[in-house]
Amino acid sequence: MQTIIGQKVPEFKLQAYHNNDFKEVTDQSLKGKWAILFFYPADFTFVCPTELGDMAEKYPGFQAINTEVYSVSTDTHFVHKAWWDASETIKGITFPMVADPAGKLSRALGTYLEEEGLSTRATFIIDPEGVIQMAEYNTNAIGRNADEILRMVQAAQFVAANHGEVCPARWKPGRATLRPGLDLIGKI
């Protein structure tokens, strides 16, 4: 299996439910700011609303660092609207809810589960040029933490702006980074 880190997001054109309307989202929509593609299995399920509710609560923090969140499932945009109408948790979502009913984007990014017709949980951090900087796949039984995703976006942004520096484990903005070199070998 070949890595997708450092690759451009594949071309796509999908419908989304956003701000009480339907809109088109494409690979070009992601350009010009940082983006998160947040794949999940299906609307009207169990772990998914807990994750999406967490992302909705943290969404202002993502916006503050010039990052757009796009949740993606294999449901239609009509089902997204119905879920938004039916669930108090989902009503808190103000980011685009992207529909991938044919599974084309899910397949292109390796999240599609053929035997289930659903996506696995997966998170992609994409830079403003449309290049994938982080990809993480989870089993559908394990929910993700929006705070950690926010931290990873912040680290990716720091590294992009500070050539030659790297962020160690548990790094947060304002904490020390590392500059790899011979003087660090065996010292950490």
Buried (B, 14 or more C-beta within 10 A) or exposed (E): EEEBEEEEBBEBEBBBBBEEEEBEBEBEBBBEBBBBBBBBBBBEBEBBBEBBBBBBEBBEBBBEEEBBBBBBBBBBBEBBBBBBEEBEBBEBBEBBBBBBBEBBBBBBBBBBBEEEEBBBBBBBBBBBEBBBBBBEBBEBEEBBEBEEBBBBBBBBBBBBEEEEEEBEEEBEEEEEBEEEEEEEEEEE
